[in-house]
Amino acid sequence: MAEGVRRVVALQAQEAASPYLALWNRLAPFDPAALDAAFAGHEVIKATLMRITLHAVTAAGYPAFHCAMAESLRAARLYDRRYTQTGLSAADADALIPAVLPRRAVP
């Protein structure tokens, strides 16, 4: 199933059913249990990517997407006036990364 997700590149996953519907329309045959297993096995993950929405991507492909999108994602949040009022700077956010990464769900 991860290969199907890789070929599609990234699937909108803001709603729980979205990646299932997207693959059902693109893959024949499509087995939703196989996508469940890919999510459970962390072969496919959901992450905030394009347009600051959740997308399903392969775990192997995520680093490239993250690298390509990190600057615009950070700018959309850290430099938005709604968030700058908190006083959190890019350096502050970077300093938190080592403490947050060990607590993430993906191994």
C-alpha positions, 0 to 999 in steps of 0.5 A: 500500500505504501507504494500506491501512496508513493506513486500518488505522491501525497494524499489530502488527509485532513478528514479521516476518510480522505486518503481511503477515498483517494486511493479507492479512486486511483488503485484497483483493487484497493483494500482499506485494510492494507492502508490501515496496516500501512498506517499502523506499521508507520509505512504511511504517515500523516503530517502537516505538509502543503497548505498547512493541512494533513497529508498522507505520505510514505514515511520514507518520502516524508523527509523530502517533503518536510525539507521542501515545505519547512520554511513556508510552513514555519513562516505561515505560523511563526510570522503570522501576527496571531502567533507573533504575539506569543513571543515565540521566535524561530530560534525558540521553536528550534530549541524545542525540537530536541525535547519534542522529537523523543516524544513523537509517535512515529518511531 
